[in-house]
Amino acid sequence: MRNLIPFPSNPQHIEYLVLIRDAKKISGEIDHKSLLVSKHAEIVASYAAFARAIQRNELGTLVPNPALTPIHRSLVSCYSNRSSGVGDLKKTISSVHGLRVLKYCPMCGVTSPTTHDHYLPSSQFPEFSVHPVNLVPCCSTCNSTKDDDWLDQNSRRQYLHLYSDLIPADVFLEVTLHSPATLSGVGATFALSRPTGFRLKDWRLVQSHFARLKLLDRYTERSNAEIAEILESCAEHLLHGGSQPRRFLRGIADRQELIYGTSNWRVQLMRELAASNKFQRLIAAASAGPAS
């Protein structure tokens, strides 16, 4: 897991909303464009409050701007109407990060990011419905799990805001391999370990993010299939003249770590396999294929 690349503020974030707003046409009896123009100063003030909250690491203290309640529907329509401006904004978000970074959902690292989560829920903060730093690429599982439930009963944030929250640079995801004596299969379990010197307050948010999205269980469920593919790749490496499968696998892990972060579950799984004293036997079992 790693932070998303900070979204540039040039052009200013409000300009994305203005482009979408100015392309609006009257829908039914509501002139969304005129309503949005009439409250532009209040929207700008809300954007400034969002920027200050991120800078001070106080996102959890933000409250909706009551001056914008009367145009809630118009603000939400900026995103929900799926205009070409929204499509362009999503493409811009992707272009900042590149295809490899967004190959997997940044929130879980498991599946493809086919949606965008409103970190501050648009139902509560419609003023940020098309704020690029409030739109987090993610998979449908993470999006539906988080939904509007961003704060706990004590008004503490439950999920990492990947544009701004601190993620440990040191390894904090531990992997334990499990293989039967027959080597007919191998799996893994995962656990979190707080790095030395990482603040407890920040660590609790990391723990909450993992717990709410059930990431350790999701990694465990997928570990058997992932390990099988890794070992098959190592077997192919040997079959085609390679002689150092540990070095080969560590090299892949090094490359993926640069893209997906130090504690990416696949990266740590590769490292644990490469360090295993059963590694050669596991590759040999993978080369033999499933028993007939």
N, C-alpha and C positions, 0 to 999 in steps of 0.2 A: 504494500500500500504506500502511496505517495501523494503529496499535494498536487492538485491541478495547477497548471501554470496560471499565475495571476492575470486576470483579464485586463487588457490595456484600458486606460482612461482617456485615450485620444483616438477617436472622438469621444467626447464625454458620454457617459452611459445614458444620460437623458435623451441624447440625440436618437438612439434606437427607438425609444418610445415616440418621439416626435415624428419620425419617418412613418411609423405604423399608424399613428394618429392621423397624420395629414392625408393618408391614402384612404381613409375611411369614407364610406358613403352612408347616407341616411338609411337606417334599417328599420322598417316599420314606422312607428311614430317617434322613435328616439333618434335624435341627432347626436350620436356619440362624439363626433369630432368637436362640435361646439361646446359640449359639456366638458370635454377634456381641456380644451383651450381655456375655458373660463376658470379652471382650477389649476392652471399650469404652475403658478407660483407656489401653491401648496404641494404639488407633486415634486417640484424642485427642492423644496425644503425637506421633504421625506427622503429624497435621494441623498441629500447632504447628511441627514441623520443616520442613514444606512452606512455611508462611508465612515462617519465618525465611530459608529459602533464596531465596525470591522477593525479600524485602526486601534481602538482601545480594547479589543477582544471582549466586547460587551453586547454581542448579538442578542443574548437572552433577555436583555433589558428593553429591547425595542417594543413599542406598542403601536398599533395602527393609528394613523392620523385621523382623528374624528372629523376634520374638515372635509375629508374625502369620502365619508360614508354615503352622502347623497349620490355620488357617481360611481358607486361600487360596481354596478353592472357594466358601465362603460369602460372602466379600468380592466376588468376581467376579460371583456370582449377583445381587448388588444391582443390577447393570447389565444382565447378560445375560438375566435373566428378563423384561425389558421390562414391568415393572409400571406401573401408572398413576402411581406416584410418579416413575419415571424420565421418563415422558412430561411430567409437570408440571414437572420440573426443566429439561427441554429447552425447554419453552415459556417458562420464566422466563429462561433464557439468551437466548432470542430477544427477549423483551420488553425486556430491558436495552438492547439495541442498536437495535431498530427494524427495520422491514422493508427500508428502503433500504440500510442498512449491510450487511445480510446478503443482499442480492440476488445478490451474487457471493461466491464462496469467499474468505474473508479471507487464506488462505494463498497463493492464486495470482491471484485477481481475474479468473479466466477463466470458470468455470462456476458453477452453483448449489451452495450448501452443503447437500447432502442427507444428510450423516452428521456424526458428531462424532468427532474424533480424541482418544484418550487421550494427551496430550503425554508424560506418564510412562506407558509402556505398562502396561496392566492385567495383562499376563502377568508382569511383573516387580514392579509396584507395585499389587497388588490393593486395597490400602488406600485408593487414590485413584480407584477405579473410578467413584464418583459424586461426586467432588469437583468443584464447578462451575468452579473455576479450572483444572482438569486436563482439562476437556472443551472442545475448540476446534471450533466449527462449521467444516466444510470439505467439499469435494467428494470423491467416491469416488476420483478419481485421486490427489489429494494424500494421502488417508488410506491407500490401498493402497501408495503409493510410500514413505511414511514408515514405516508399519507399526511394528515394534518397534525399528527401526534408528535410534534417536535419538542415539546416541553413535558417534563414529568409533573407530578402533583405538587412538587415544591418549586415549580417554575424554573427548573434547571434543564438545560439543553440535553437531549438524549442522543444526538447524532453529530458526527463531525461535519463541519462546513469545510469542504476540501479545498476551497480557495484561500482560506485564512487560518484555520486551526492548526496548531502545532502537532505534527506527527513525528514520533521518535526517529532519529536518524540511525540509531543503533537497532540491532535485531531485537524484536519484542515478540515474535511468533516462534514458538518452539514446536518441533515435530518429533514424534516418537513412532518408529516403524514397528509393525507387528507382522511376523511371518511364522507360519507353522513349521514344524520340523521337516515336513515333507516338501516344503517350498512350493506347494501347489498354488499358492497365492500370497500376496502381501498387501497390507493396508497400512494406514497411518491414523494417528490421532493428533490433534493440535491443541495448544494451550498458549495463553498469554503470559508474558513475564515482563514486569516493569523494569526498564533499563535504569541503571544507576544514574542518579542525578536528575531524572525526569520528574517534573513537579507532579505531586499527587493530584492536584486539581485537574491538570491536563490529562493525566493518566486515567482518571475516573471517566472522563468523556470518551476516551478510546475504548475503555472497557464497556461502557454503555452502548456505544456504536456497535461493537461486536456482538454484545448480548441481544440487543433489540433486533438485529438483522440475522441472528443465529448463525453467524459466520463460521464458528468453529465446527458446528454440526454439518454445515454445508460443505466445508472443506473435507471433513471426514467421509461424508457420503460419496464424494467424487474421487477420493484418493486412490481407490483400487484401479479405476479406469485410467486415471492420470499416470499412475505408476506403471501400468502395463504399457502405455504408449512410450513412456520414457525409456523403459528397458528394451522395448523393441527398437527404438532409435539407436540405442547403444549396441544392440546386437547387429544392426545393419552397418554401423560404423566398423565393427570388427569384420563383418562379412566382406566389406569392400576395402580391406587392407589396413584399417586403423589398428593401432596396437595399444593405445592408452585411453580406455573408456572413461576412467575417472577424470583424467584431464579434459577429455572431450565434453563430459557432462558439466564439469565445473566451468568450462568456457561458455557453455550455453547459459548457465546460471548467471555468470558475470554479465553477459550481454542483456539478459532479461532484467536483471537487477537495475541496470541503468535506465530502463524504460518504465518498469512497474514498481520499483522501490525495494528497499532492503528486506522488508518483511512480507513481501508478496508470497502467498502460500505455495505457488508452484516453484518459485525460486528456492525457498527453504526446503521443499520436498526434494528437489534435485540435489541440494547440498547434503542433505541427510542420507540420501541413497548413495552418493559418491563416497561418503565417509564410512558407510556400513562395511563391516568385515565379511558380510555375506554378498557383497556387490557382484563379484564374479559369478557366484553360484546363481544369483538371481537372473543375471543376463543369460547364463546357460539355460536356465529353466524357461526364460522367455523365448530363446532361440528354438527350443524343442517344440514350442507351441502347445496348445491344449491337449491333454491326454485323450486318446481315442477310446 
